[in-house]
Amino acid sequence: MARRVTGVAILAIVATLVHVAFTLSASSGFAAEAFKMGVVDPQAVLEKSKAGRRALDALREYAATRQKLLAGDEEELKNLEKQLKDGESSLSEVQKREKQGQFRAKLQDYQKRGQEFNQELTAKQKELVDDYMKKIQAATKTVAEKGGFTLVVDKGSENTIKIVIYNRNTLDLTDQVIKEFDRQNK
C-alpha cells in the first residue's frame, strides 16, 4: 500500500539532507569551503519565463480547442433532447425509442470524448511538466555552479507542497533561474 508523503515528512527529509551536507562538508575537509544553500520556485520559473509562458499558452490553446469540440457536441445533444420533447406527442412509440436510442448513443459518445479529452490533457500536462522540470533543473544547476551553491531546494508554492517555510530573499534564486532558463530555452 502506497504511503502518502506529507509536508512534515518532506521537511524532515530536507532537514536531514541539510544536516548530512553540513556533516559531510565538515568531515571531508571541505570545512574551508562555505556551504551555500539556495531555494528556487520551479512553478514560478515555468509561469514567469518566456519559454514557460509559451508552453503554458500552447497548452491552454489546446485545451480551448478541445473544449470547443465538446461544446459543439453538447449543443447537438441539447438540440436532440429538445426535438425529443417537442415531438413526443406526435411521434409513434417506435420513433420515440429510435430517437431516445440516438440520444443515448450521442450522450455516451459525448461522455467518452470528454473522458478522452481529460486523459489527453492530463498526459500533455505531465509531459510538459516533466520536460520543463529537466530544463529548470539544468538552469538551476548553471546558476548554482556560478554562484557557488552547494545545495538548492525546491521552495514549493501555494499550488504544490510548501517545502521551505522561511528563507532570506538573498537565498531565493528563482529570478536568476528564470533569466538562465530563458537564455537556455530561446
matplotlib code that plots the C-alpha trace (Angstrom):
import matplotlib.pyplot as plt

x = [0.0, 1.4, 2.1, 1.2, 4.1, 3.1, 4.7, 6.1, 7.8, 9.3, 10.6, 12.2, 13.9, 15.1, 16.4, 18.2, 19.8, 21.0, 22.4, 24.1, 25.6, 26.9, 28.4, 30.0, 31.5, 32.9, 34.3, 35.7, 38.0, 35.6, 35.2, 37.2, 34.7, 31.5, 28.2, 25.8, 22.2, 19.6, 15.9, 14.0, 10.3, 10.0, 6.3, 7.3, 10.0, 7.5, 4.9, 7.2, 9.8, 9.1, 9.6, 7.4, 4.6, 4.8, 4.4, 1.5, -0.2, 0.1, -1.4, -4.3, -4.9, -5.0, -7.5, -9.7, -9.8, -10.8, -13.4, -15.0, -15.4, -17.1, -19.3, -20.4, -21.3, -23.1, -25.2, -26.1, -27.2, -29.4, -31.0, -31.7, -33.2, -35.4, -36.6, -37.5, -39.6, -41.2, -42.1, -43.1, -46.8, -46.5, -44.0, -45.0, -43.6, -41.1, -39.9, -39.6, -37.5, -35.3, -34.8, -34.1, -31.6, -29.9, -29.8, -28.3, -25.7, -24.8, -24.6, -22.3, -20.1, -20.0, -19.1, -16.4, -14.9, -14.9, -13.0, -10.6, -10.0, -9.3, -6.9, -5.1, -4.9, -3.5, -0.9, 0.1, 0.4, 2.5, 4.7, 5.1, 5.9, 8.4, 10.1, 10.3, 11.5, 14.5, 15.1, 14.6, 17.0, 19.6, 19.2, 19.2, 22.4, 24.1, 23.0, 24.1, 27.5, 28.1, 27.1, 28.9, 25.8, 26.2, 22.5, 19.4, 16.0, 12.6, 10.8, 7.4, 4.4, 0.8, -0.1, 2.3, 3.7, 5.3, 8.8, 10.5, 8.8, 11.2, 14.2, 16.0, 15.5, 19.2, 18.8, 16.0, 17.5, 14.2, 14.7, 18.2, 17.0, 14.2, 16.8, 19.1, 16.1, 15.1, 18.7, 18.9, 15.5, 15.0]
y = [0.0, 3.4, 5.9, 9.5, 11.9, 14.8, 18.3, 17.5, 14.3, 16.3, 19.0, 16.2, 14.8, 18.3, 18.9, 15.6, 16.4, 19.7, 18.1, 15.4, 18.0, 20.0, 16.9, 15.7, 19.1, 19.4, 15.9, 15.6, 18.5, 20.9, 23.0, 25.8, 25.9, 27.7, 25.9, 27.9, 26.9, 28.4, 28.0, 28.1, 28.0, 25.9, 26.8, 30.5, 29.7, 28.0, 30.7, 33.8, 32.7, 33.5, 29.8, 28.6, 31.0, 30.0, 26.3, 27.1, 29.2, 26.4, 24.0, 26.5, 26.8, 23.0, 22.8, 25.6, 23.9, 20.6, 22.4, 24.0, 20.5, 19.3, 22.4, 21.6, 18.0, 19.4, 21.8, 18.9, 16.9, 19.8, 20.1, 16.4, 16.4, 19.4, 17.5, 14.6, 16.7, 18.8, 15.8, 13.5, 13.7, 13.4, 10.5, 6.9, 4.6, 3.2, 6.7, 7.7, 4.7, 5.3, 9.0, 8.0, 5.5, 8.1, 10.4, 7.8, 6.9, 10.6, 11.1, 8.1, 9.4, 12.8, 11.4, 9.2, 12.2, 14.2, 11.4, 11.0, 14.8, 14.8, 12.0, 13.7, 17.0, 15.3, 13.4, 16.7, 18.5, 15.7, 15.7, 19.5, 19.4, 16.6, 18.2, 21.6, 20.3, 18.8, 22.2, 24.1, 21.7, 22.4, 26.2, 25.8, 23.8, 26.5, 29.3, 27.2, 26.4, 30.1, 31.2, 28.5, 27.0, 23.5, 22.8, 24.2, 23.2, 23.4, 26.2, 24.9, 27.2, 27.6, 25.2, 22.5, 21.2, 24.1, 22.7, 25.9, 27.7, 30.6, 31.8, 35.1, 36.8, 36.5, 32.8, 32.8, 32.0, 32.0, 35.2, 34.2, 30.8, 32.4, 34.5, 31.5, 29.3, 31.9, 32.1, 28.3, 27.9, 30.7]
z = [0.0, -1.0, 1.8, 1.3, 1.9, 4.0, 4.1, 7.5, 6.1, 3.3, 5.7, 7.8, 4.7, 3.6, 7.2, 7.1, 3.8, 5.0, 8.2, 6.2, 3.8, 6.7, 8.3, 5.1, 4.3, 7.8, 8.0, 4.5, 4.5, 2.8, 6.0, 4.4, 1.6, 2.6, 2.5, 0.5, 0.1, -2.1, -2.9, -6.2, -7.1, -10.3, -10.7, -10.8, -13.3, -15.6, -15.2, -15.4, -18.0, -21.7, -22.7, -19.9, -20.7, -24.4, -23.4, -21.0, -23.6, -26.1, -23.5, -22.9, -26.6, -27.0, -24.1, -25.5, -28.9, -27.4, -25.2, -28.3, -29.8, -26.7, -26.6, -30.2, -29.1, -26.1, -28.2, -30.5, -27.5, -26.3, -29.8, -29.9, -26.4, -27.4, -30.6, -28.4, -26.0, -28.8, -30.9, -28.0, -28.7, -32.5, -32.6, -32.7, -30.0, -32.5, -33.5, -29.8, -29.0, -32.0, -31.1, -27.5, -28.7, -30.8, -27.9, -25.5, -28.1, -28.6, -24.9, -24.5, -27.3, -25.7, -22.3, -23.9, -25.7, -22.5, -20.7, -23.6, -23.6, -19.9, -20.3, -23.2, -21.3, -18.2, -20.3, -22.1, -18.7, -17.3, -20.4, -20.2, -16.5, -16.9, -19.9, -18.3, -14.9, -16.6, -18.3, -15.0, -13.2, -15.9, -15.5, -11.7, -11.9, -14.0, -11.6, -8.6, -10.0, -11.0, -7.5, -5.6, -4.1, -2.6, -2.3, -4.0, -2.6, -4.3, -2.5, -3.3, -3.8, -2.8, -5.6, -4.5, -1.2, 0.6, 1.4, 2.6, 5.4, 5.6, 3.6, 3.3, 0.0, -0.7, -0.9, -3.4, -6.8, -8.7, -10.6, -11.6, -12.7, -14.8, -16.6, -17.2, -18.2, -20.9, -22.0, -22.4, -24.0, -26.6]

ax = plt.figure().add_subplot(projection="3d")
ax.plot(x, y, z, "-o")
ax.set_aspect("equal")
plt.show()
